[in-house]
Amino acid sequence: MGKLSTHVLDTVHGCPAQGVRIELYRLEQNGRSLLKTTTTNHDGRCDEPLLQNETLTEGRYELVFYTGEYFAAKGALQSFPPFLDDIPIRFAVADAAQNYHVPLVVTPWTYSTYRGS
């Protein structure tokens, strides 16, 4: 069975982003359902997979990374309100037997993601 994981890298400070609040939603026709709220650890990762085995099913999901509050706590230069306050990333799981890794590489002004495994 597969799993869903993430990590956050802060490229302004050149380190893993510790303490980023993350919400995971399942997207449905009528909206979205909150599945999990977590925070990144010292390595910018979650302590456990966001979903794994039978909890990872095919469908559409959204991760929301609250980077505005993270960069504010670090004292990073930001606009007010922050240019990137919360970053939603929507993606689909086509095969629940696969591993899906959805990382975030971020600054207060830009971000990037990709599908890892």
Rosetta constraint file for C-alpha pairs under 8 A:
AtomPair CA 1 CA 52 HARMONIC 7.14 0.50
AtomPair CA 1 CA 53 HARMONIC 4.71 0.50
AtomPair CA 1 CA 54 HARMONIC 7.32 0.50
AtomPair CA 1 CA 96 HARMONIC 6.76 0.50
AtomPair CA 1 CA 97 HARMONIC 4.44 0.50
AtomPair CA 1 CA 98 HARMONIC 6.91 0.50
AtomPair CA 2 CA 52 HARMONIC 5.82 0.50
AtomPair CA 2 CA 53 HARMONIC 5.60 0.50
AtomPair CA 2 CA 56 HARMONIC 6.86 0.50
AtomPair CA 2 CA 96 HARMONIC 5.50 0.50
AtomPair CA 2 CA 97 HARMONIC 4.24 0.50
AtomPair CA 2 CA 98 HARMONIC 4.52 0.50
AtomPair CA 2 CA 99 HARMONIC 4.70 0.50
AtomPair CA 2 CA 100 HARMONIC 7.52 0.50
AtomPair CA 3 CA 49 HARMONIC 6.40 0.50
AtomPair CA 3 CA 50 HARMONIC 7.46 0.50
AtomPair CA 3 CA 51 HARMONIC 5.49 0.50
AtomPair CA 3 CA 52 HARMONIC 4.02 0.50
AtomPair CA 3 CA 53 HARMONIC 6.30 0.50
AtomPair CA 3 CA 56 HARMONIC 6.31 0.50
AtomPair CA 3 CA 96 HARMONIC 7.59 0.50
AtomPair CA 3 CA 97 HARMONIC 7.74 0.50
AtomPair CA 3 CA 98 HARMONIC 6.92 0.50
AtomPair CA 3 CA 99 HARMONIC 4.83 0.50
AtomPair CA 3 CA 100 HARMONIC 6.15 0.50
AtomPair CA 4 CA 49 HARMONIC 5.74 0.50
AtomPair CA 4 CA 50 HARMONIC 5.45 0.50
AtomPair CA 4 CA 51 HARMONIC 5.08 0.50
AtomPair CA 4 CA 52 HARMONIC 6.27 0.50
AtomPair CA 4 CA 56 HARMONIC 7.14 0.50
AtomPair CA 4 CA 99 HARMONIC 6.07 0.50
AtomPair CA 4 CA 100 HARMONIC 4.78 0.50
AtomPair CA 4 CA 101 HARMONIC 5.73 0.50
AtomPair CA 4 CA 102 HARMONIC 7.67 0.50
AtomPair CA 5 CA 46 HARMONIC 7.49 0.50
AtomPair CA 5 CA 48 HARMONIC 7.82 0.50
AtomPair CA 5 CA 49 HARMONIC 4.93 0.50
AtomPair CA 5 CA 50 HARMONIC 5.50 0.50
AtomPair CA 5 CA 51 HARMONIC 7.33 0.50
AtomPair CA 5 CA 100 HARMONIC 6.41 0.50
AtomPair CA 5 CA 101 HARMONIC 4.74 0.50
AtomPair CA 5 CA 102 HARMONIC 6.35 0.50
AtomPair CA 5 CA 103 HARMONIC 7.92 0.50
AtomPair CA 6 CA 45 HARMONIC 6.26 0.50
AtomPair CA 6 CA 46 HARMONIC 6.93 0.50
AtomPair CA 6 CA 49 HARMONIC 7.88 0.50
AtomPair CA 6 CA 50 HARMONIC 7.79 0.50
AtomPair CA 6 CA 101 HARMONIC 5.35 0.50
AtomPair CA 6 CA 102 HARMONIC 4.86 0.50
AtomPair CA 6 CA 103 HARMONIC 4.76 0.50
AtomPair CA 6 CA 104 HARMONIC 7.49 0.50
AtomPair CA 7 CA 40 HARMONIC 7.27 0.50
AtomPair CA 7 CA 44 HARMONIC 5.24 0.50
AtomPair CA 7 CA 45 HARMONIC 4.30 0.50
AtomPair CA 7 CA 46 HARMONIC 6.85 0.50
AtomPair CA 7 CA 102 HARMONIC 7.27 0.50
AtomPair CA 7 CA 103 HARMONIC 4.81 0.50
AtomPair CA 7 CA 104 HARMONIC 6.29 0.50
AtomPair CA 8 CA 16 HARMONIC 6.11 0.50
AtomPair CA 8 CA 17 HARMONIC 5.42 0.50
AtomPair CA 8 CA 18 HARMONIC 8.00 0.50
AtomPair CA 8 CA 20 HARMONIC 7.82 0.50
AtomPair CA 8 CA 40 HARMONIC 7.54 0.50
AtomPair CA 8 CA 44 HARMONIC 5.02 0.50
AtomPair CA 8 CA 45 HARMONIC 6.59 0.50
AtomPair CA 8 CA 103 HARMONIC 5.86 0.50
AtomPair CA 8 CA 104 HARMONIC 4.76 0.50
AtomPair CA 8 CA 105 HARMONIC 5.86 0.50
AtomPair CA 8 CA 106 HARMONIC 7.36 0.50
AtomPair CA 9 CA 14 HARMONIC 7.60 0.50
AtomPair CA 9 CA 15 HARMONIC 6.08 0.50
AtomPair CA 9 CA 16 HARMONIC 4.48 0.50
AtomPair CA 9 CA 17 HARMONIC 5.27 0.50
AtomPair CA 9 CA 44 HARMONIC 6.42 0.50
AtomPair CA 9 CA 103 HARMONIC 7.98 0.50
AtomPair CA 9 CA 104 HARMONIC 6.32 0.50
AtomPair CA 9 CA 105 HARMONIC 4.79 0.50
AtomPair CA 9 CA 106 HARMONIC 6.23 0.50
AtomPair CA 10 CA 14 HARMONIC 5.79 0.50
AtomPair CA 10 CA 15 HARMONIC 5.41 0.50
AtomPair CA 10 CA 16 HARMONIC 5.67 0.50
AtomPair CA 10 CA 17 HARMONIC 5.23 0.50
AtomPair CA 10 CA 105 HARMONIC 6.25 0.50
AtomPair CA 10 CA 106 HARMONIC 5.32 0.50
AtomPair CA 10 CA 107 HARMONIC 6.11 0.50
AtomPair CA 11 CA 15 HARMONIC 6.60 0.50
AtomPair CA 11 CA 105 HARMONIC 6.81 0.50
AtomPair CA 11 CA 106 HARMONIC 6.06 0.50
AtomPair CA 11 CA 107 HARMONIC 5.93 0.50
AtomPair CA 12 CA 106 HARMONIC 7.81 0.50
AtomPair CA 12 CA 107 HARMONIC 5.63 0.50
AtomPair CA 16 CA 42 HARMONIC 7.05 0.50
AtomPair CA 16 CA 43 HARMONIC 5.38 0.50
AtomPair CA 16 CA 44 HARMONIC 4.47 0.50
AtomPair CA 17 CA 40 HARMONIC 7.07 0.50
AtomPair CA 17 CA 41 HARMONIC 7.94 0.50
AtomPair CA 17 CA 42 HARMONIC 7.38 0.50
AtomPair CA 17 CA 43 HARMONIC 7.18 0.50
AtomPair CA 17 CA 44 HARMONIC 4.65 0.50
AtomPair CA 17 CA 70 HARMONIC 7.99 0.50
AtomPair CA 18 CA 39 HARMONIC 7.84 0.50
AtomPair CA 18 CA 40 HARMONIC 5.26 0.50
AtomPair CA 18 CA 41 HARMONIC 5.13 0.50
AtomPair CA 18 CA 42 HARMONIC 4.90 0.50
AtomPair CA 18 CA 43 HARMONIC 6.54 0.50
AtomPair CA 18 CA 44 HARMONIC 4.97 0.50
AtomPair CA 18 CA 45 HARMONIC 7.88 0.50
AtomPair CA 19 CA 39 HARMONIC 5.48 0.50
AtomPair CA 19 CA 40 HARMONIC 5.01 0.50
AtomPair CA 19 CA 41 HARMONIC 6.19 0.50
AtomPair CA 19 CA 42 HARMONIC 7.65 0.50
AtomPair CA 19 CA 44 HARMONIC 7.65 0.50
AtomPair CA 19 CA 70 HARMONIC 6.75 0.50
AtomPair CA 20 CA 39 HARMONIC 5.30 0.50
AtomPair CA 20 CA 40 HARMONIC 5.29 0.50
AtomPair CA 20 CA 44 HARMONIC 7.88 0.50
AtomPair CA 20 CA 65 HARMONIC 6.82 0.50
AtomPair CA 20 CA 66 HARMONIC 6.16 0.50
AtomPair CA 20 CA 67 HARMONIC 6.33 0.50
AtomPair CA 20 CA 69 HARMONIC 7.88 0.50
AtomPair CA 20 CA 70 HARMONIC 5.67 0.50
AtomPair CA 21 CA 37 HARMONIC 7.28 0.50
AtomPair CA 21 CA 38 HARMONIC 5.90 0.50
AtomPair CA 21 CA 39 HARMONIC 4.41 0.50
AtomPair CA 21 CA 40 HARMONIC 6.74 0.50
AtomPair CA 21 CA 65 HARMONIC 6.16 0.50
AtomPair CA 21 CA 66 HARMONIC 5.45 0.50
AtomPair CA 21 CA 67 HARMONIC 7.72 0.50
AtomPair CA 21 CA 70 HARMONIC 7.97 0.50
AtomPair CA 22 CA 37 HARMONIC 5.71 0.50
AtomPair CA 22 CA 38 HARMONIC 5.32 0.50
AtomPair CA 22 CA 39 HARMONIC 5.82 0.50
AtomPair CA 22 CA 40 HARMONIC 7.70 0.50
AtomPair CA 22 CA 63 HARMONIC 6.79 0.50
AtomPair CA 22 CA 64 HARMONIC 5.55 0.50
AtomPair CA 22 CA 65 HARMONIC 4.76 0.50
AtomPair CA 22 CA 66 HARMONIC 6.33 0.50
AtomPair CA 23 CA 34 HARMONIC 7.19 0.50
AtomPair CA 23 CA 35 HARMONIC 7.68 0.50
AtomPair CA 23 CA 36 HARMONIC 5.79 0.50
AtomPair CA 23 CA 37 HARMONIC 4.48 0.50
AtomPair CA 23 CA 38 HARMONIC 6.53 0.50
AtomPair CA 23 CA 63 HARMONIC 5.72 0.50
AtomPair CA 23 CA 64 HARMONIC 5.14 0.50
AtomPair CA 23 CA 65 HARMONIC 6.83 0.50
AtomPair CA 24 CA 34 HARMONIC 6.05 0.50
AtomPair CA 24 CA 35 HARMONIC 5.56 0.50
AtomPair CA 24 CA 36 HARMONIC 5.19 0.50
AtomPair CA 24 CA 37 HARMONIC 6.42 0.50
AtomPair CA 24 CA 50 HARMONIC 7.76 0.50
AtomPair CA 24 CA 61 HARMONIC 7.22 0.50
AtomPair CA 24 CA 62 HARMONIC 5.83 0.50
AtomPair CA 24 CA 63 HARMONIC 4.67 0.50
AtomPair CA 24 CA 64 HARMONIC 6.54 0.50
AtomPair CA 25 CA 32 HARMONIC 5.99 0.50
AtomPair CA 25 CA 33 HARMONIC 5.24 0.50
AtomPair CA 25 CA 34 HARMONIC 4.44 0.50
AtomPair CA 25 CA 35 HARMONIC 5.32 0.50
AtomPair CA 25 CA 36 HARMONIC 7.20 0.50
AtomPair CA 25 CA 61 HARMONIC 5.61 0.50
AtomPair CA 25 CA 62 HARMONIC 5.07 0.50
AtomPair CA 25 CA 63 HARMONIC 6.42 0.50
AtomPair CA 26 CA 32 HARMONIC 5.50 0.50
AtomPair CA 26 CA 33 HARMONIC 5.27 0.50
AtomPair CA 26 CA 34 HARMONIC 6.62 0.50
AtomPair CA 26 CA 35 HARMONIC 6.75 0.50
AtomPair CA 26 CA 59 HARMONIC 7.64 0.50
AtomPair CA 26 CA 60 HARMONIC 6.12 0.50
AtomPair CA 26 CA 61 HARMONIC 4.49 0.50
AtomPair CA 26 CA 62 HARMONIC 6.38 0.50
AtomPair CA 27 CA 31 HARMONIC 6.07 0.50
AtomPair CA 27 CA 32 HARMONIC 4.38 0.50
AtomPair CA 27 CA 33 HARMONIC 6.62 0.50
AtomPair CA 27 CA 59 HARMONIC 7.64 0.50
AtomPair CA 27 CA 60 HARMONIC 5.28 0.50
AtomPair CA 27 CA 61 HARMONIC 5.24 0.50
AtomPair CA 27 CA 62 HARMONIC 6.80 0.50
AtomPair CA 28 CA 32 HARMONIC 5.38 0.50
AtomPair CA 28 CA 33 HARMONIC 7.55 0.50
AtomPair CA 28 CA 60 HARMONIC 7.50 0.50
AtomPair CA 36 CA 50 HARMONIC 7.32 0.50
AtomPair CA 38 CA 46 HARMONIC 7.12 0.50
AtomPair CA 39 CA 46 HARMONIC 6.50 0.50
AtomPair CA 40 CA 44 HARMONIC 5.00 0.50
AtomPair CA 40 CA 45 HARMONIC 4.93 0.50
AtomPair CA 40 CA 46 HARMONIC 4.88 0.50
AtomPair CA 40 CA 47 HARMONIC 7.48 0.50
AtomPair CA 41 CA 45 HARMONIC 5.48 0.50
AtomPair CA 41 CA 46 HARMONIC 5.91 0.50
AtomPair CA 41 CA 47 HARMONIC 6.70 0.50
AtomPair CA 46 CA 50 HARMONIC 7.59 0.50
AtomPair CA 51 CA 55 HARMONIC 5.52 0.50
AtomPair CA 51 CA 56 HARMONIC 5.18 0.50
AtomPair CA 52 CA 56 HARMONIC 5.19 0.50
AtomPair CA 53 CA 97 HARMONIC 7.87 0.50
AtomPair CA 56 CA 96 HARMONIC 5.84 0.50
AtomPair CA 57 CA 93 HARMONIC 7.16 0.50
AtomPair CA 57 CA 95 HARMONIC 7.78 0.50
AtomPair CA 57 CA 96 HARMONIC 5.19 0.50
AtomPair CA 58 CA 92 HARMONIC 7.38 0.50
AtomPair CA 58 CA 93 HARMONIC 4.89 0.50
AtomPair CA 58 CA 94 HARMONIC 5.32 0.50
AtomPair CA 58 CA 95 HARMONIC 5.99 0.50
AtomPair CA 58 CA 96 HARMONIC 5.50 0.50
AtomPair CA 59 CA 92 HARMONIC 5.59 0.50
AtomPair CA 59 CA 93 HARMONIC 5.32 0.50
AtomPair CA 59 CA 94 HARMONIC 6.70 0.50
AtomPair CA 60 CA 90 HARMONIC 7.22 0.50
AtomPair CA 60 CA 91 HARMONIC 5.83 0.50
AtomPair CA 60 CA 92 HARMONIC 4.28 0.50
AtomPair CA 60 CA 93 HARMONIC 6.28 0.50
AtomPair CA 61 CA 90 HARMONIC 5.71 0.50
AtomPair CA 61 CA 91 HARMONIC 5.53 0.50
AtomPair CA 61 CA 92 HARMONIC 6.00 0.50
AtomPair CA 61 CA 93 HARMONIC 7.68 0.50
AtomPair CA 62 CA 88 HARMONIC 6.41 0.50
AtomPair CA 62 CA 89 HARMONIC 5.45 0.50
AtomPair CA 62 CA 90 HARMONIC 4.32 0.50
AtomPair CA 62 CA 91 HARMONIC 6.38 0.50
AtomPair CA 63 CA 87 HARMONIC 7.98 0.50
AtomPair CA 63 CA 88 HARMONIC 5.60 0.50
AtomPair CA 63 CA 89 HARMONIC 5.22 0.50
AtomPair CA 63 CA 90 HARMONIC 6.55 0.50
AtomPair CA 64 CA 86 HARMONIC 6.37 0.50
AtomPair CA 64 CA 87 HARMONIC 5.40 0.50
AtomPair CA 64 CA 88 HARMONIC 4.29 0.50
AtomPair CA 64 CA 89 HARMONIC 6.39 0.50
AtomPair CA 65 CA 86 HARMONIC 5.50 0.50
AtomPair CA 65 CA 87 HARMONIC 5.06 0.50
AtomPair CA 65 CA 88 HARMONIC 6.45 0.50
AtomPair CA 66 CA 70 HARMONIC 6.81 0.50
AtomPair CA 66 CA 85 HARMONIC 6.21 0.50
AtomPair CA 66 CA 86 HARMONIC 4.38 0.50
AtomPair CA 66 CA 87 HARMONIC 6.47 0.50
AtomPair CA 67 CA 71 HARMONIC 6.10 0.50
AtomPair CA 67 CA 84 HARMONIC 7.02 0.50
AtomPair CA 67 CA 85 HARMONIC 5.71 0.50
AtomPair CA 67 CA 86 HARMONIC 5.73 0.50
AtomPair CA 67 CA 87 HARMONIC 7.11 0.50
AtomPair CA 67 CA 108 HARMONIC 7.57 0.50
AtomPair CA 68 CA 72 HARMONIC 6.11 0.50
AtomPair CA 68 CA 82 HARMONIC 6.00 0.50
AtomPair CA 68 CA 84 HARMONIC 6.14 0.50
AtomPair CA 68 CA 85 HARMONIC 3.98 0.50
AtomPair CA 68 CA 86 HARMONIC 6.27 0.50
AtomPair CA 68 CA 108 HARMONIC 7.17 0.50
AtomPair CA 69 CA 73 HARMONIC 6.15 0.50
AtomPair CA 69 CA 85 HARMONIC 7.14 0.50
AtomPair CA 70 CA 74 HARMONIC 6.44 0.50
AtomPair CA 71 CA 75 HARMONIC 6.22 0.50
AtomPair CA 71 CA 76 HARMONIC 5.28 0.50
AtomPair CA 71 CA 77 HARMONIC 7.91 0.50
AtomPair CA 71 CA 78 HARMONIC 7.74 0.50
AtomPair CA 71 CA 108 HARMONIC 6.88 0.50
AtomPair CA 72 CA 76 HARMONIC 6.00 0.50
AtomPair CA 72 CA 77 HARMONIC 7.97 0.50
AtomPair CA 72 CA 78 HARMONIC 7.60 0.50
AtomPair CA 76 CA 108 HARMONIC 7.76 0.50
AtomPair CA 77 CA 108 HARMONIC 7.65 0.50
AtomPair CA 78 CA 82 HARMONIC 5.71 0.50
AtomPair CA 78 CA 83 HARMONIC 7.23 0.50
AtomPair CA 78 CA 108 HARMONIC 6.18 0.50
AtomPair CA 79 CA 83 HARMONIC 6.13 0.50
AtomPair CA 81 CA 85 HARMONIC 7.67 0.50
AtomPair CA 82 CA 108 HARMONIC 7.42 0.50
AtomPair CA 83 CA 108 HARMONIC 6.81 0.50
AtomPair CA 83 CA 109 HARMONIC 6.32 0.50
AtomPair CA 84 CA 108 HARMONIC 5.97 0.50
AtomPair CA 84 CA 109 HARMONIC 6.37 0.50
AtomPair CA 84 CA 110 HARMONIC 7.56 0.50
AtomPair CA 93 CA 100 HARMONIC 7.63 0.50
AtomPair CA 98 CA 117 HARMONIC 7.73 0.50
AtomPair CA 99 CA 117 HARMONIC 4.99 0.50
AtomPair CA 100 CA 115 HARMONIC 6.60 0.50
AtomPair CA 100 CA 116 HARMONIC 6.13 0.50
AtomPair CA 100 CA 117 HARMONIC 5.03 0.50
AtomPair CA 101 CA 115 HARMONIC 5.77 0.50
AtomPair CA 101 CA 116 HARMONIC 4.54 0.50
AtomPair CA 101 CA 117 HARMONIC 5.03 0.50
AtomPair CA 102 CA 113 HARMONIC 6.63 0.50
AtomPair CA 102 CA 114 HARMONIC 6.12 0.50
AtomPair CA 102 CA 115 HARMONIC 5.36 0.50
AtomPair CA 102 CA 116 HARMONIC 6.21 0.50
AtomPair CA 103 CA 113 HARMONIC 5.58 0.50
AtomPair CA 103 CA 114 HARMONIC 6.54 0.50
AtomPair CA 103 CA 115 HARMONIC 7.49 0.50
AtomPair CA 103 CA 116 HARMONIC 7.55 0.50
AtomPair CA 104 CA 111 HARMONIC 6.80 0.50
AtomPair CA 104 CA 112 HARMONIC 5.92 0.50
AtomPair CA 104 CA 113 HARMONIC 5.01 0.50
AtomPair CA 104 CA 114 HARMONIC 7.90 0.50
AtomPair CA 105 CA 111 HARMONIC 5.47 0.50
AtomPair CA 105 CA 112 HARMONIC 5.20 0.50
AtomPair CA 105 CA 113 HARMONIC 6.36 0.50
AtomPair CA 106 CA 110 HARMONIC 5.90 0.50
AtomPair CA 106 CA 111 HARMONIC 4.30 0.50
AtomPair CA 106 CA 112 HARMONIC 6.59 0.50
AtomPair CA 107 CA 111 HARMONIC 6.30 0.50
